[in-house]
Amino acid sequence: MAIAETLPKNWHLEEEGVSYHGFIDQEYPRVVYSYDGGNLLVRINRVQEPNKFGGWGYLVWTAGEHSEELGIVEEFDDAKQLALEFMREYGTD
């Protein structure tokens, strides 16, 4: 599940895992990246979105000194790419 590419400078994989809930037969991947330069995390979580993607998607969002929702996408690989794009751009201003 880890991103095959090298993470941008000052970014690190903080947490990666999958929870399984048997009652509804769903897996919930979660990934958290942290930034060395401050209080900032980029998170990927599986979420239920009833009006999109047949009810499920991957939410990419940031928390900490810069909080925003980066988007909801259908595929986990797309979520990782969205997170990578943010990490590459953050701090380059």
Gaussian input, Z-matrix of N, CA and C with variables (Angstrom, degrees):
# hf/3-21g

backbone

0 1
 N
 C     1     B1
 C     2     B2     1     A1
 N     3     B3     2     A2     1     D1
 C     4     B4     3     A3     2     D2
 C     5     B5     4     A4     3     D3
 N     6     B6     5     A5     4     D4
 C     7     B7     6     A6     5     D5
 C     8     B8     7     A7     6     D6
 N     9     B9     8     A8     7     D7
 C    10    B10     9     A9     8     D8
 C    11    B11    10    A10     9     D9
 N    12    B12    11    A11    10    D10
 C    13    B13    12    A12    11    D11
 C    14    B14    13    A13    12    D12
 N    15    B15    14    A14    13    D13
 C    16    B16    15    A15    14    D14
 C    17    B17    16    A16    15    D15
 N    18    B18    17    A17    16    D16
 C    19    B19    18    A18    17    D17
 C    20    B20    19    A19    18    D18
 N    21    B21    20    A20    19    D19
 C    22    B22    21    A21    20    D20
 C    23    B23    22    A22    21    D21
 N    24    B24    23    A23    22    D22
 C    25    B25    24    A24    23    D23
 C    26    B26    25    A25    24    D24
 N    27    B27    26    A26    25    D25
 C    28    B28    27    A27    26    D26
 C    29    B29    28    A28    27    D27
 N    30    B30    29    A29    28    D28
 C    31    B31    30    A30    29    D29
 C    32    B32    31    A31    30    D30
 N    33    B33    32    A32    31    D31
 C    34    B34    33    A33    32    D32
 C    35    B35    34    A34    33    D33
 N    36    B36    35    A35    34    D34
 C    37    B37    36    A36    35    D35
 C    38    B38    37    A37    36    D36
 N    39    B39    38    A38    37    D37
 C    40    B40    39    A39    38    D38
 C    41    B41    40    A40    39    D39
 N    42    B42    41    A41    40    D40
 C    43    B43    42    A42    41    D41
 C    44    B44    43    A43    42    D42
 N    45    B45    44    A44    43    D43
 C    46    B46    45    A45    44    D44
 C    47    B47    46    A46    45    D45
 N    48    B48    47    A47    46    D46
 C    49    B49    48    A48    47    D47
 C    50    B50    49    A49    48    D48
 N    51    B51    50    A50    49    D49
 C    52    B52    51    A51    50    D50
 C    53    B53    52    A52    51    D51
 N    54    B54    53    A53    52    D52
 C    55    B55    54    A54    53    D53
 C    56    B56    55    A55    54    D54
 N    57    B57    56    A56    55    D55
 C    58    B58    57    A57    56    D56
 C    59    B59    58    A58    57    D57
 N    60    B60    59    A59    58    D58
 C    61    B61    60    A60    59    D59
 C    62    B62    61    A61    60    D60
 N    63    B63    62    A62    61    D61
 C    64    B64    63    A63    62    D62
 C    65    B65    64    A64    63    D63
 N    66    B66    65    A65    64    D64
 C    67    B67    66    A66    65    D65
 C    68    B68    67    A67    66    D66
 N    69    B69    68    A68    67    D67
 C    70    B70    69    A69    68    D68
 C    71    B71    70    A70    69    D69
 N    72    B72    71    A71    70    D70
 C    73    B73    72    A72    71    D71
 C    74    B74    73    A73    72    D72
 N    75    B75    74    A74    73    D73
 C    76    B76    75    A75    74    D74
 C    77    B77    76    A76    75    D75
 N    78    B78    77    A77    76    D76
 C    79    B79    78    A78    77    D77
 C    80    B80    79    A79    78    D78
 N    81    B81    80    A80    79    D79
 C    82    B82    81    A81    80    D80
 C    83    B83    82    A82    81    D81
 N    84    B84    83    A83    82    D82
 C    85    B85    84    A84    83    D83
 C    86    B86    85    A85    84    D84
 N    87    B87    86    A86    85    D85
 C    88    B88    87    A87    86    D86
 C    89    B89    88    A88    87    D87
 N    90    B90    89    A89    88    D88
 C    91    B91    90    A90    89    D89
 C    92    B92    91    A91    90    D90
 N    93    B93    92    A92    91    D91
 C    94    B94    93    A93    92    D92
 C    95    B95    94    A94    93    D93
 N    96    B96    95    A95    94    D94
 C    97    B97    96    A96    95    D95
 C    98    B98    97    A97    96    D96
 N    99    B99    98    A98    97    D97
 C   100   B100    99    A99    98    D98
 C   101   B101   100   A100    99    D99
 N   102   B102   101   A101   100   D100
 C   103   B103   102   A102   101   D101
 C   104   B104   103   A103   102   D102
 N   105   B105   104   A104   103   D103
 C   106   B106   105   A105   104   D104
 C   107   B107   106   A106   105   D105
 N   108   B108   107   A107   106   D106
 C   109   B109   108   A108   107   D107
 C   110   B110   109   A109   108   D108
 N   111   B111   110   A110   109   D109
 C   112   B112   111   A111   110   D110
 C   113   B113   112   A112   111   D111
 N   114   B114   113   A113   112   D112
 C   115   B115   114   A114   113   D113
 C   116   B116   115   A115   114   D114
 N   117   B117   116   A116   115   D115
 C   118   B118   117   A117   116   D116
 C   119   B119   118   A118   117   D117
 N   120   B120   119   A119   118   D118
 C   121   B121   120   A120   119   D119
 C   122   B122   121   A121   120   D120
 N   123   B123   122   A122   121   D121
 C   124   B124   123   A123   122   D122
 C   125   B125   124   A124   123   D123
 N   126   B126   125   A125   124   D124
 C   127   B127   126   A126   125   D125
 C   128   B128   127   A127   126   D126
 N   129   B129   128   A128   127   D127
 C   130   B130   129   A129   128   D128
 C   131   B131   130   A130   129   D129
 N   132   B132   131   A131   130   D130
 C   133   B133   132   A132   131   D131
 C   134   B134   133   A133   132   D132
 N   135   B135   134   A134   133   D133
 C   136   B136   135   A135   134   D134
 C   137   B137   136   A136   135   D135
 N   138   B138   137   A137   136   D136
 C   139   B139   138   A138   137   D137
 C   140   B140   139   A139   138   D138
 N   141   B141   140   A140   139   D139
 C   142   B142   141   A141   140   D140
 C   143   B143   142   A142   141   D141
 N   144   B144   143   A143   142   D142
 C   145   B145   144   A144   143   D143
 C   146   B146   145   A145   144   D144
 N   147   B147   146   A146   145   D145
 C   148   B148   147   A147   146   D146
 C   149   B149   148   A148   147   D147
 N   150   B150   149   A149   148   D148
 C   151   B151   150   A150   149   D149
 C   152   B152   151   A151   150   D150
 N   153   B153   152   A152   151   D151
 C   154   B154   153   A153   152   D152
 C   155   B155   154   A154   153   D153
 N   156   B156   155   A155   154   D154
 C   157   B157   156   A156   155   D155
 C   158   B158   157   A157   156   D156
 N   159   B159   158   A158   157   D157
 C   160   B160   159   A159   158   D158
 C   161   B161   160   A160   159   D159
 N   162   B162   161   A161   160   D160
 C   163   B163   162   A162   161   D161
 C   164   B164   163   A163   162   D162
 N   165   B165   164   A164   163   D163
 C   166   B166   165   A165   164   D164
 C   167   B167   166   A166   165   D165
 N   168   B168   167   A167   166   D166
 C   169   B169   168   A168   167   D167
 C   170   B170   169   A169   168   D168
 N   171   B171   170   A170   169   D169
 C   172   B172   171   A171   170   D170
 C   173   B173   172   A172   171   D171
 N   174   B174   173   A173   172   D172
 C   175   B175   174   A174   173   D173
 C   176   B176   175   A175   174   D174
 N   177   B177   176   A176   175   D175
 C   178   B178   177   A177   176   D176
 C   179   B179   178   A178   177   D177
 N   180   B180   179   A179   178   D178
 C   181   B181   180   A180   179   D179
 C   182   B182   181   A181   180   D180
 N   183   B183   182   A182   181   D181
 C   184   B184   183   A183   182   D182
 C   185   B185   184   A184   183   D183
 N   186   B186   185   A185   184   D184
 C   187   B187   186   A186   185   D185
 C   188   B188   187   A187   186   D186
 N   189   B189   188   A188   187   D187
 C   190   B190   189   A189   188   D188
 C   191   B191   190   A190   189   D189
 N   192   B192   191   A191   190   D190
 C   193   B193   192   A192   191   D191
 C   194   B194   193   A193   192   D192
 N   195   B195   194   A194   193   D193
 C   196   B196   195   A195   194   D194
 C   197   B197   196   A196   195   D195
 N   198   B198   197   A197   196   D196
 C   199   B199   198   A198   197   D197
 C   200   B200   199   A199   198   D198
 N   201   B201   200   A200   199   D199
 C   202   B202   201   A201   200   D200
 C   203   B203   202   A202   201   D201
 N   204   B204   203   A203   202   D202
 C   205   B205   204   A204   203   D203
 C   206   B206   205   A205   204   D204
 N   207   B207   206   A206   205   D205
 C   208   B208   207   A207   206   D206
 C   209   B209   208   A208   207   D207
 N   210   B210   209   A209   208   D208
 C   211   B211   210   A210   209   D209
 C   212   B212   211   A211   210   D210
 N   213   B213   212   A212   211   D211
 C   214   B214   213   A213   212   D212
 C   215   B215   214   A214   213   D213
 N   216   B216   215   A215   214   D214
 C   217   B217   216   A216   215   D215
 C   218   B218   217   A217   216   D216
 N   219   B219   218   A218   217   D217
 C   220   B220   219   A219   218   D218
 C   221   B221   220   A220   219   D219
 N   222   B222   221   A221   220   D220
 C   223   B223   222   A222   221   D221
 C   224   B224   223   A223   222   D222
 N   225   B225   224   A224   223   D223
 C   226   B226   225   A225   224   D224
 C   227   B227   226   A226   225   D225
 N   228   B228   227   A227   226   D226
 C   229   B229   228   A228   227   D227
 C   230   B230   229   A229   228   D228
 N   231   B231   230   A230   229   D229
 C   232   B232   231   A231   230   D230
 C   233   B233   232   A232   231   D231
 N   234   B234   233   A233   232   D232
 C   235   B235   234   A234   233   D233
 C   236   B236   235   A235   234   D234
 N   237   B237   236   A236   235   D235
 C   238   B238   237   A237   236   D236
 C   239   B239   238   A238   237   D237
 N   240   B240   239   A239   238   D238
 C   241   B241   240   A240   239   D239
 C   242   B242   241   A241   240   D240
 N   243   B243   242   A242   241   D241
 C   244   B244   243   A243   242   D242
 C   245   B245   244   A244   243   D243
 N   246   B246   245   A245   244   D244
 C   247   B247   246   A246   245   D245
 C   248   B248   247   A247   246   D246
 N   249   B249   248   A248   247   D247
 C   250   B250   249   A249   248   D248
 C   251   B251   250   A250   249   D249
 N   252   B252   251   A251   250   D250
 C   253   B253   252   A252   251   D251
 C   254   B254   253   A253   252   D252
 N   255   B255   254   A254   253   D253
 C   256   B256   255   A255   254   D254
 C   257   B257   256   A256   255   D255
 N   258   B258   257   A257   256   D256
 C   259   B259   258   A258   257   D257
 C   260   B260   259   A259   258   D258
 N   261   B261   260   A260   259   D259
 C   262   B262   261   A261   260   D260
 C   263   B263   262   A262   261   D261
 N   264   B264   263   A263   262   D262
 C   265   B265   264   A264   263   D263
 C   266   B266   265   A265   264   D264
 N   267   B267   266   A266   265   D265
 C   268   B268   267   A267   266   D266
 C   269   B269   268   A268   267   D267
 N   270   B270   269   A269   268   D268
 C   271   B271   270   A270   269   D269
 C   272   B272   271   A271   270   D270
 N   273   B273   272   A272   271   D271
 C   274   B274   273   A273   272   D272
 C   275   B275   274   A274   273   D273
 N   276   B276   275   A275   274   D274
 C   277   B277   276   A276   275   D275
 C   278   B278   277   A277   276   D276

   B1=1.4416
   B2=1.5305
   B3=1.3042
   B4=1.4628
   B5=1.5187
   B6=1.3081
   B7=1.4550
   B8=1.5209
   B9=1.3298
   B10=1.4640
   B11=1.5227
   B12=1.3319
   B13=1.4568
   B14=1.5206
   B15=1.3119
   B16=1.4413
   B17=1.5212
   B18=1.3179
   B19=1.4601
   B20=1.5213
   B21=1.3232
   B22=1.4617
   B23=1.5296
   B24=1.3047
   B25=1.4633
   B26=1.5242
   B27=1.3121
   B28=1.4658
   B29=1.5256
   B30=1.3252
   B31=1.4616
   B32=1.5232
   B33=1.3488
   B34=1.4632
   B35=1.5240
   B36=1.3195
   B37=1.4516
   B38=1.5229
   B39=1.3034
   B40=1.4675
   B41=1.5275
   B42=1.3251
   B43=1.4614
   B44=1.5214
   B45=1.3312
   B46=1.4483
   B47=1.5197
   B48=1.3210
   B49=1.4525
   B50=1.5084
   B51=1.3289
   B52=1.4538
   B53=1.5160
   B54=1.3104
   B55=1.4571
   B56=1.5139
   B57=1.3198
   B58=1.4603
   B59=1.5146
   B60=1.3287
   B61=1.4553
   B62=1.5218
   B63=1.3332
   B64=1.4522
   B65=1.5089
   B66=1.3255
   B67=1.4617
   B68=1.5217
   B69=1.3279
   B70=1.4667
   B71=1.5323
   B72=1.3266
   B73=1.4644
   B74=1.5226
   B75=1.3267
   B76=1.4697
   B77=1.5250
   B78=1.3225
   B79=1.4575
   B80=1.5212
   B81=1.3102
   B82=1.4587
   B83=1.5229
   B84=1.3442
   B85=1.4636
   B86=1.5320
   B87=1.3047
   B88=1.4583
   B89=1.5236
   B90=1.3133
   B91=1.4587
   B92=1.5190
   B93=1.3331
   B94=1.4620
   B95=1.5247
   B96=1.3398
   B97=1.4593
   B98=1.5197
   B99=1.3363
   B100=1.4643
   B101=1.5252
   B102=1.3177
   B103=1.4667
   B104=1.5179
   B105=1.3364
   B106=1.4618
   B107=1.5157
   B108=1.3261
   B109=1.4526
   B110=1.5100
   B111=1.3122
   B112=1.4488
   B113=1.5096
   B114=1.3023
   B115=1.4481
   B116=1.5289
   B117=1.3405
   B118=1.4528
   B119=1.5214
   B120=1.3224
   B121=1.4577
   B122=1.5193
   B123=1.3211
   B124=1.4535
   B125=1.5229
   B126=1.3399
   B127=1.4638
   B128=1.5266
   B129=1.3278
   B130=1.4602
   B131=1.5183
   B132=1.3310
   B133=1.4595
   B134=1.5237
   B135=1.3099
   B136=1.4688
   B137=1.5208
   B138=1.3072
   B139=1.4583
   B140=1.5217
   B141=1.3031
   B142=1.4545
   B143=1.5197
   B144=1.3055
   B145=1.4615
   B146=1.5223
   B147=1.3143
   B148=1.4626
   B149=1.5199
   B150=1.2951
   B151=1.4646
   B152=1.5227
   B153=1.3265
   B154=1.4626
   B155=1.5245
   B156=1.3181
   B157=1.4614
   B158=1.5240
   B159=1.2830
   B160=1.4548
   B161=1.5087
   B162=1.3022
   B163=1.4571
   B164=1.5123
   B165=1.3374
   B166=1.4655
   B167=1.5303
   B168=1.3098
   B169=1.4460
   B170=1.5179
   B171=1.3088
   B172=1.4584
   B173=1.5200
   B174=1.3088
   B175=1.4571
   B176=1.5212
   B177=1.3272
   B178=1.4640
   B179=1.5165
   B180=1.3443
   B181=1.4603
   B182=1.5111
   B183=1.3127
   B184=1.4599
   B185=1.5262
   B186=1.3119
   B187=1.4635
   B188=1.5158
   B189=1.3194
   B190=1.4525
   B191=1.5085
   B192=1.3264
   B193=1.4705
   B194=1.5212
   B195=1.3160
   B196=1.4709
   B197=1.5297
   B198=1.3240
   B199=1.4631
   B200=1.5251
   B201=1.3214
   B202=1.4627
   B203=1.5201
   B204=1.3279
   B205=1.4504
   B206=1.5224
   B207=1.3276
   B208=1.4604
   B209=1.5150
   B210=1.3185
   B211=1.4484
   B212=1.5089
   B213=1.3218
   B214=1.4587
   B215=1.5172
   B216=1.3177
   B217=1.4579
   B218=1.5233
   B219=1.3152
   B220=1.4621
   B221=1.5272
   B222=1.3308
   B223=1.4617
   B224=1.5232
   B225=1.3275
   B226=1.4603
   B227=1.5310
   B228=1.3395
   B229=1.4697
   B230=1.5229
   B231=1.3339
   B232=1.4679
   B233=1.5168
   B234=1.3240
   B235=1.4668
   B236=1.5254
   B237=1.3283
   B238=1.4705
   B239=1.5183
   B240=1.3369
   B241=1.4686
   B242=1.5271
   B243=1.3236
   B244=1.4574
   B245=1.5274
   B246=1.3226
   B247=1.4664
   B248=1.5283
   B249=1.3232
   B250=1.4695
   B251=1.5249
   B252=1.3227
   B253=1.4662
   B254=1.5212
   B255=1.3275
   B256=1.4586
   B257=1.5312
   B258=1.3339
   B259=1.4655
   B260=1.5257
   B261=1.3133
   B262=1.4681
   B263=1.5306
   B264=1.3294
   B265=1.4636
   B266=1.5210
   B267=1.3305
   B268=1.4554
   B269=1.5332
   B270=1.2863
   B271=1.4529
   B272=1.5090
   B273=1.3281
   B274=1.4647
   B275=1.5304
   B276=1.3450
   B277=1.4798
   B278=1.5123
   A1=111.48
   A2=118.84
   A3=121.23
   A4=111.26
   A5=115.24
   A6=120.42
   A7=108.52
   A8=115.42
   A9=120.14
   A10=111.26
   A11=116.74
   A12=120.35
   A13=110.40
   A14=115.13
   A15=120.48
   A16=108.54
   A17=115.86
   A18=119.37
   A19=110.02
   A20=117.26
   A21=120.60
   A22=111.27
   A23=115.06
   A24=122.08
   A25=110.87
   A26=116.57
   A27=126.35
   A28=114.06
   A29=118.97
   A30=122.29
   A31=109.64
   A32=115.56
   A33=121.08
   A34=110.19
   A35=115.58
   A36=121.15
   A37=107.90
   A38=116.53
   A39=122.71
   A40=110.79
   A41=116.45
   A42=121.26
   A43=109.20
   A44=115.68
   A45=120.81
   A46=107.60
   A47=116.75
   A48=119.29
   A49=111.67
   A50=114.04
   A51=121.36
   A52=107.81
   A53=115.91
   A54=121.67
   A55=107.54
   A56=116.35
   A57=120.45
   A58=108.68
   A59=115.49
   A60=121.30
   A61=107.99
   A62=116.16
   A63=122.25
   A64=114.32
   A65=117.19
   A66=120.42
   A67=111.70
   A68=116.76
   A69=119.94
   A70=111.79
   A71=116.18
   A72=122.63
   A73=112.04
   A74=116.33
   A75=122.13
   A76=110.34
   A77=115.52
   A78=121.85
   A79=108.16
   A80=116.84
   A81=122.45
   A82=109.90
   A83=117.05
   A84=119.02
   A85=110.44
   A86=116.11
   A87=121.24
   A88=108.20
   A89=114.53
   A90=121.58
   A91=106.72
   A92=115.76
   A93=120.86
   A94=108.06
   A95=115.36
   A96=122.15
   A97=107.77
   A98=116.52
   A99=120.19
   A100=110.24
   A101=113.76
   A102=121.76
   A103=109.08
   A104=117.26
   A105=122.19
   A106=113.52
   A107=117.59
   A108=121.39
   A109=115.84
   A110=119.42
   A111=119.65
   A112=112.84
   A113=114.01
   A114=122.24
   A115=108.81
   A116=117.51
   A117=120.91
   A118=110.40
   A119=115.55
   A120=122.83
   A121=109.10
   A122=116.73
   A123=122.76
   A124=105.35
   A125=115.75
   A126=121.37
   A127=110.66
   A128=114.24
   A129=121.72
   A130=106.34
   A131=115.98
   A132=121.65
   A133=109.73
   A134=116.03
   A135=120.51
   A136=107.43
   A137=115.52
   A138=120.35
   A139=110.43
   A140=115.04
   A141=120.24
   A142=108.86
   A143=115.57
   A144=123.25
   A145=107.03
   A146=118.92
   A147=121.21
   A148=115.16
   A149=119.40
   A150=120.89
   A151=113.76
   A152=117.10
   A153=119.99
   A154=110.31
   A155=117.00
   A156=124.37
   A157=112.88
   A158=118.06
   A159=119.67
   A160=112.76
   A161=117.17
   A162=120.69
   A163=116.11
   A164=119.48
   A165=120.68
   A166=110.82
   A167=115.66
   A168=121.43
   A169=109.60
   A170=116.30
   A171=122.65
   A172=108.72
   A173=115.69
   A174=122.34
   A175=108.78
   A176=115.96
   A177=121.91
   A178=106.35
   A179=116.45
   A180=120.07
   A181=110.54
   A182=114.56
   A183=120.26
   A184=109.04
   A185=114.92
   A186=121.04
   A187=108.40
   A188=115.58
   A189=120.58
   A190=110.74
   A191=116.03
   A192=120.55
   A193=113.03
   A194=117.63
   A195=123.00
   A196=106.29
   A197=117.42
   A198=120.81
   A199=110.62
   A200=115.41
   A201=120.14
   A202=109.25
   A203=114.97
   A204=121.11
   A205=107.51
   A206=116.82
   A207=121.10
   A208=111.93
   A209=117.25
   A210=120.01
   A211=113.27
   A212=114.34
   A213=122.47
   A214=106.84
   A215=115.91
   A216=121.33
   A217=109.22
   A218=115.97
   A219=121.26
   A220=112.72
   A221=117.96
   A222=122.25
   A223=112.08
   A224=116.01
   A225=120.97
   A226=111.74
   A227=117.10
   A228=119.80
   A229=111.63
   A230=116.76
   A231=120.16
   A232=111.25
   A233=116.75
   A234=120.79
   A235=110.44
   A236=116.58
   A237=119.79
   A238=110.85
   A239=116.95
   A240=119.94
   A241=110.91
   A242=117.24
   A243=121.23
   A244=110.71
   A245=116.23
   A246=120.72
   A247=110.49
   A248=117.05
   A249=121.27
   A250=111.99
   A251=116.54
   A252=120.02
   A253=111.04
   A254=116.83
   A255=119.94
   A256=110.27
   A257=116.91
   A258=120.47
   A259=111.26
   A260=117.65
   A261=120.66
   A262=111.32
   A263=116.31
   A264=121.04
   A265=113.32
   A266=118.24
   A267=120.88
   A268=110.05
   A269=116.22
   A270=120.85
   A271=114.88
   A272=118.20
   A273=120.12
   A274=112.24
   A275=116.67
   A276=120.52
   A277=111.44
   D1=-19.25
   D2=-177.13
   D3=-66.43
   D4=151.16
   D5=176.81
   D6=-67.94
   D7=127.38
   D8=-177.01
   D9=-70.77
   D10=-29.45
   D11=-179.23
   D12=-74.39
   D13=157.70
   D14=174.39
   D15=-71.43
   D16=136.48
   D17=178.25
   D18=-71.23
   D19=151.01
   D20=177.21
   D21=-59.61
   D22=158.07
   D23=-179.48
   D24=-52.52
   D25=137.92
   D26=178.32
   D27=74.79
   D28=5.33
   D29=176.52
   D30=-107.54
   D31=142.05
   D32=-178.07
   D33=-139.85
   D34=148.73
   D35=173.78
   D36=-73.84
   D37=117.52
   D38=-177.95
   D39=-92.02
   D40=-42.55
   D41=-176.09
   D42=-154.97
   D43=143.96
   D44=176.06
   D45=-151.80
   D46=130.51
   D47=179.70
   D48=-174.37
   D49=176.58
   D50=178.82
   D51=-135.40
   D52=129.36
   D53=172.05
   D54=-102.30
   D55=143.18
   D56=177.60
   D57=-119.74
   D58=130.83
   D59=176.78
   D60=-114.36
   D61=105.51
   D62=-175.32
   D63=-65.98
   D64=-30.67
   D65=-177.48
   D66=-58.19
   D67=-40.51
   D68=178.86
   D69=-111.10
   D70=7.91
   D71=176.85
   D72=51.79
   D73=54.04
   D74=-179.88
   D75=-129.98
   D76=142.69
   D77=170.73
   D78=-101.35
   D79=143.26
   D80=-179.27
   D81=-123.82
   D82=88.39
   D83=175.65
   D84=-65.76
   D85=147.79
   D86=174.53
   D87=-144.97
   D88=138.54
   D89=178.53
   D90=-136.99
   D91=138.27
   D92=177.96
   D93=-132.52
   D94=129.03
   D95=175.22
   D96=-114.26
   D97=144.61
   D98=178.68
   D99=-121.98
   D100=152.24
   D101=-179.31
   D102=-107.26
   D103=130.85
   D104=-178.11
   D105=-64.63
   D106=-32.65
   D107=-171.17
   D108=-77.55
   D109=4.66
   D110=-178.91
   D111=169.10
   D112=-163.75
   D113=-177.34
   D114=-90.80
   D115=82.60
   D116=-177.94
   D117=-146.84
   D118=132.28
   D119=176.33
   D120=-127.36
   D121=147.50
   D122=168.77
   D123=-116.27
   D124=126.39
   D125=-175.20
   D126=-120.86
   D127=146.78
   D128=172.32
   D129=-126.67
   D130=125.39
   D131=178.62
   D132=-136.65
   D133=148.55
   D134=173.61
   D135=-83.93
   D136=131.94
   D137=-176.37
   D138=-133.77
   D139=156.47
   D140=175.59
   D141=-90.83
   D142=123.64
   D143=178.21
   D144=-127.23
   D145=94.45
   D146=-172.13
   D147=-57.52
   D148=-28.21
   D149=-176.05
   D150=-99.40
   D151=7.32
   D152=-177.26
   D153=-137.65
   D154=142.89
   D155=169.53
   D156=54.57
   D157=37.27
   D158=178.84
   D159=68.95
   D160=18.18
   D161=176.05
   D162=106.58
   D163=-14.51
   D164=-176.84
   D165=-132.41
   D166=147.67
   D167=176.77
   D168=-158.48
   D169=-178.53
   D170=179.12
   D171=-117.08
   D172=118.22
   D173=179.89
   D174=-89.49
   D175=128.21
   D176=174.82
   D177=-112.49
   D178=124.53
   D179=-176.47
   D180=-150.18
   D181=159.84
   D182=178.73
   D183=-112.23
   D184=152.69
   D185=178.73
   D186=-139.85
   D187=147.83
   D188=-179.86
   D189=115.90
   D190=-139.50
   D191=-176.61
   D192=-65.40
   D193=-18.85
   D194=178.04
   D195=-132.47
   D196=100.69
   D197=-176.59
   D198=-110.79
   D199=124.26
   D200=175.43
   D201=-164.16
   D202=157.29
   D203=172.79
   D204=-89.20
   D205=121.65
   D206=-178.10
   D207=-86.37
   D208=-21.46
   D209=176.35
   D210=147.81
   D211=167.00
   D212=174.15
   D213=-120.35
   D214=128.09
   D215=-178.88
   D216=-127.55
   D217=162.29
   D218=-175.47
   D219=-79.56
   D220=-38.13
   D221=-173.72
   D222=-105.43
   D223=144.00
   D224=-179.85
   D225=-62.95
   D226=-39.89
   D227=178.51
   D228=-62.09
   D229=-36.28
   D230=176.18
   D231=-66.15
   D232=-35.92
   D233=177.22
   D234=-64.50
   D235=-42.45
   D236=178.27
   D237=-62.78
   D238=-39.54
   D239=179.52
   D240=-66.66
   D241=-39.83
   D242=177.48
   D243=-61.78
   D244=-41.89
   D245=177.18
   D246=-63.68
   D247=-43.97
   D248=179.24
   D249=-61.29
   D250=-41.38
   D251=178.75
   D252=-59.87
   D253=-43.89
   D254=178.26
   D255=-63.05
   D256=-46.02
   D257=-177.72
   D258=-62.37
   D259=-38.30
   D260=179.30
   D261=-65.43
   D262=-37.83
   D263=-177.25
   D264=-81.88
   D265=-27.49
   D266=-175.30
   D267=-67.06
   D268=130.70
   D269=176.89
   D270=83.81
   D271=2.38
   D272=-179.96
   D273=-98.24
   D274=2.62
   D275=-178.69
   D276=-66.39

